[in-house]
Amino acid sequence: VQLQASGGGLVQPGGSLRLSCAASGSKFTHYAISWFRQAPGKEREWVACVASDESTSYADSVKGRFTISRDNAEMTVFLQMSSLEPEDAADYSCAADWADCTEVASNYVYWGRGTLVTVSS
């Protein structure tokens, strides 16, 4: 499966943004899809995941503010981000794996190029 993230941009603190991860290939519905982010000078951080059964999980830092969802017909996963904080600024990437959701980046086989989110007034 091939992935392409989009939707990043500049947003003010407290604002919202929706990221998309468009997939191509076969058997999309079988994959768990996660969003990761990496800020300059920091390690990559797992953000959220939606499993093949559409169950979701979130990092504590984004729980209650971010919502992950998938549209299997469109082969797209979305990350709706609200109440954005400067600490949310990062390069956001999506990743897929033929398994249940995991926070461990090395478990993911397929990665898309990131989309940059800037949170600033």
Disulfide bonds with the S-S distance in Angstrom:
Cys21-Cys94 2.15
Cys49-Cys101 1.92
